[in-house]
Amino acid sequence: MITLEDFDTYPDFPIEGILFYDIAPILASPERFREACIDLMPPRDAQVDIVAGVDARGFIFAPVVAQTLGVGMTMVRKKGKLPGELLEADATIEYGASELVINPNGIAGRHVLVIDDILATGGTARAVAEMLEKAGAASVRFSFLMEIGDLPGREALASYEVASVVVI
């Protein structure tokens, strides 16, 4: 089981007042990485048809989870990183804003598991959920490696199933 001790921390990164939790130690260890991917898996009774990995650190875990579940994967990218007809959303995050996009093809009627590294304010996750619903997803659920419990992320996702491996 992944714990808080598995992360390195960097105060005042990327801006003053933010404590950055680095997943590099988890990625450097095959055993810890495997445990993280297992910990991010949905409950056995959860219906998942596709996994959505969120740019950028969600991309690391999402393909492994998707392969383990035997389902495909889609990417939620920062604007300007995907071609074609896309859905867009603005996300307000703990230390700024971000524009996100997703290709809506293959989402309609599917049950989506969204994988990301950290749940903080919920701005990114909420924007992702709105794009997936606009694309016609049958359901959206979330799995995060870490959740900052003092921030309103879980409240922003109150109408979704949310799992977090580590809550601080």
N, C-alpha and C positions, 0 to 999 in steps of 0.2 A: 504494500500500500504506500502510495506517495504521501509524504508529509511535508510540512513547511521547511524542515531541515534540508530537503532535497533541492531547494532553490537558493541561488546566490542573490543578495540584495545590494542595490546601489542607490543611496540616497541622492535626492535632487537630480534625478534623471528621468525623463528627458528635459524636465524643467524643474526649477526650485520648488520644493514642497512635495514632490512626488517620490515615493519609494518604489523603485523598479524591481520587480521579481524576475530574475533571469532563469530561463529553463535550460541553459547550456549544461549544467551538471547532470540533468536528467537525460539529455540527448547524448552525453558523452559515455553513458553507461548502458550497454545493451540490456542489462537486467532492469534498470530503472525505466528505460524507455518502454520496454515490454509491459512493465507494471502500469505505467501511465496509460498506455493504450487500452489495457484491460480495464483499468479504473474508469475510463471514459465511455465504456460500452453501456448501452441502455439496458434496462431490466429485461430479463428473458422473455417476458410477455409483451414487450413493446413492439408495435408494428413499425418497421423502418423499411422504406423502399429505396431511399437514397440518402447519402450523407453529404452535407454541405460544409466545406471547410472555409473558414474566414481568413482572409489575407491579414497577416502573413503567417503567424505562428499556428493558426488552426490548420494550415496546409500540411504541417508536419505530421499531425496525428490523424487527420481525417482519412487519408487513403488506407492506412493500416486498419482503422476501425471498419471502413467500408469493405475491404477485402475479407476481414474476419467475419463480417455479417453476410458476405456473399452478395453485396449490392453495389451499385455504381456510386459515383461521387460527382459533385458539381462544385464550382468555385465561386465564392463571393470575393470580388476583387475591388481594389481601389480604382476609381474612375481613370480611364485612359489606358487600362491594361488588358481589356478584352475587346475584340472586334464584334461587329454585327448589331442586330436589334437587341437592345438591352433594357432592363428595368433599372432605374436609378433611385437612390435614397440618400439623404443627408443624415449623418450621424453626429451628434454632439457627444464628445467623449470627455473624460476627466480633465484633459489638458489641451483641448482644442476641438477641432471639427474634422470630419472626413466625408468624402463623397464615395459612395459604394455603388457597385453595379453587379448584376447577375444576368446570365442568359436564361430566359424563362423556359426554353425548350426542355421538355421532359419532366417538368415539375407538376403540371396539372394532374390532380387526382392522387398524388403520391404523398406518402407519410415521410416527412423530412426530419432527420436528426442533424442539428447544427452543432459543429465542434469548434470551439475557440479556446484560447489559452486562459483569458481572464475575464471575469464578470466584475465590473466596477460600477459605473453609473447606469449601465444597461442601454446606453445610447446606440452603440453599434448593434447589439443584439436586437433591439426593438426595430431598427431600420432593416435588418436582415429579415425579421419575421414579417414585416409589412411587405417587402418585395416578394417573399415566398408566397404569401397569401394572395397578393396581386397576380402572381403567376398561376394561381389555382391550387396550391398545395392543399391536400386533404387535412393535414395536421402538421404542426411544427413543434418540436421539442428541442431542448438545449442540453449540452453537456460541456462543462468548463473544467479545466485543470485546476483553476483557483478562483475563489470568490472573495472579494473584499466585503465582509459583512456589514461594515459601518457605512457603506455607500448604498444608494437606492437601487442597485441593479435588479435585485430579486423583485422589488416592488414594480419596477418598470416592466417586468415579465410575468406579472401576477396571473395572467390568463394562459400561461404556458407551463408545461412540465419542465422543471429545471433541476439539473443534478450538477453538483460541484464536488470534485475530488477532495480539495482542501479548502476550508473556509477559515479566513483569518479575521 
